[in-house]
Amino acid sequence: MGKVILVLVIVALIVFTAVLAVQADSRQTRHLPKVVWLAAIILLPGLGAICWWLLGRPTGHITAPVVAPDDDPEFLRRL
């Protein structure tokens, strides 16, 4: 019974971490590209997820520069 619970916890950790990694901004992931992090999370059960939490997830300290609407090509394209 204990092994089943351990496996379920590891699977839940992998799924939860993979969902967070998919939703993370590619420009803010640390150390490796987002695709590599996803591969590590899936291919290295447990270890990949722990490495994501410690080394890869965005910390919120990196911010995009503020751009005025008339300087933002995406905004101008939508007009």
N, C-alpha and C positions, 0 to 999 in steps of 0.2 A: 504494500500500500504506500509506503514511504517513497519508493522509486517512482511510482505513478505520479505522485504529487510533485516530485522534483522535476519530472519530465514536463508536466503541465505548466509549472512555473517557468521553466526555460522556454517553452514554446510561447507562452504569453509574453515573456520579455522580448523574444525575437520579433513577434508580430507587432507589439506596441512600438518597439524601437524602429522597425522598418517603416511603419506608418509615419512616425515623426520624421524620419530621414527623408521620406518622399515629400513631405510637406515643407521641409526646410528650404530656405532660399539657397540656391546653388552658389551665390556669391559670398555667402556667409559661413559655409561649412569650412571647417579648419583642417589643415594638413593634407587632405586628399580630396579629389573630386567626389561629388555626391554619388556617382555611379559606383565608384570603388568602395565607398562606405556601404552602400547597399549590398554589394557582393560580399563584403567582409561580414556584415550582419547575418546574411543568409548562409554563407558557406562555413563560417566559423561559429558554430552554435554556442551561445553564451559569451564567448570571448569577443566576438565581433561587436555584440551589443554593448558590452562593458567598455570596449575601446571607443565606441561612438560616444557614449556618455562622458567619458573622461577626456577624449582628445578631439572629437569631430563635430559635436553639435555646436550650433551657433550660440554664442554667449550673450548676444544682444549689445555688445560693446561696439560692434562694427555698424556704422550707419551710413546710409547713402547720402551723398551731398544734396543739399537743398537746391532745387532748380526752380527758377521763376517760370510760370506757365508759358511766357512768350519765348523762353529759351529751351523749352522741353520739346524735342521733335515729336515725341509720341502724342503729346497734348495737341500740338498743331496739326498733326495728321488726322486726329479725330474730329477736328472742326469741320 
